[in-house]
Amino acid sequence: MTMEGHKDYIVRATAAGNQVRAFAATTDEVVEMARKAHNTSPVATAALGRLLTGGAMMGVMMKGDKDLLTLQIKAGGPLQGITVTADSHGNVKGYVGNPNVCIPANKKGKLDVASAVGVGFLNVIKDMGLKEPYIGQTTLQTSEIAEDLTYYFATSEQVPSAVGLGVLMNKNNTVAQAGGFIVQLMPFAEEKVIAKLEKNVAGITSVTALLEQGHTPESLLETVLEGLDVEINERIPTQFYCNCSKERVTRALISVGKKELQDMIKEGKEVEMNCHFCNTNYTFSVEELKQLLSHCK
């Protein structure tokens, strides 16, 4: 796969002779597309952008061609939750409950993602073509998202991990930089590797600061895995992509049933259906609704 025309990509790497596996991503365009689609406020953009970035990397961790990952944050803050879905090919999409959240900056003068998200849970749903999807639920630890994913990996998947995510806004509230990393220790990792990694991770205070310095996914990993012989295995383009279409929305409309469709036709007005993930509106005329009615059992 070529990287041409793709500014956003994910790097998959190993280090310390396979004792560490790592992912890093730049997602400026992904997050900017999400911001445009949902017209999110800066704090909503930052929250959604962090989860989109984490989700994109977690998506490519899955092996199967048709595997799907959903990350749901259900929490009591004014953001009213976040939902992100990713596949194993670097496609990711997502939305927040309330895109217009405006709250004061936190004590450090930064966008207060934690207060916007609030107290609650993270659900991780992996649909890997088995009868039942895998579902892991954890309590949000800080509601800053990176630490919450770190905690999820430790408790639900029993994989010691470090997750760093950052979204930096321009003065005009568009996305300047977005990206992050996920670094995981394999069960056979030696003490000295663990100690070195812990020291490196402790030295990284801000992912946004690193992105601002112009780091690529490769150089982000060089920083996190310094002294641990990084081997880059793969580069995967990532994009904000929604697979909705009029056809899919039509199927959803048919599934509401005969009575509801008849009621819509009686109203004599065209019906607008909205896709949550990309905010695209699909309009159905009364004529189209009548055609759909004929398909109903």
Secondary structure, DSSP 4 states (H G I P E B T S, - for coil): ---TT---EEEEEEETTTTEEEEEEE-HHHHHHHHHHHT--HHHHHHHHHHHHHHHHHHHT--STT-EEEEEEEESSTT--EEEEEETTSEEEEEES-TT------TTSS--HHHHH-SEEEEEEEE-SSSS-EEEEEE-SSSSSHHHHHHHHHHHS---EEEEEEEEE-TTSSEEEEEEEEEEE-TT--HHHHHHHHHHHHT---HHHHHHTT--HHHHHHHHTTTS--EEEEEEE-EE-----HHHHHHHHHTT-HHHHHHHHHHTS-EEEE-TTT--EEEE-HHHHHHHHHH--
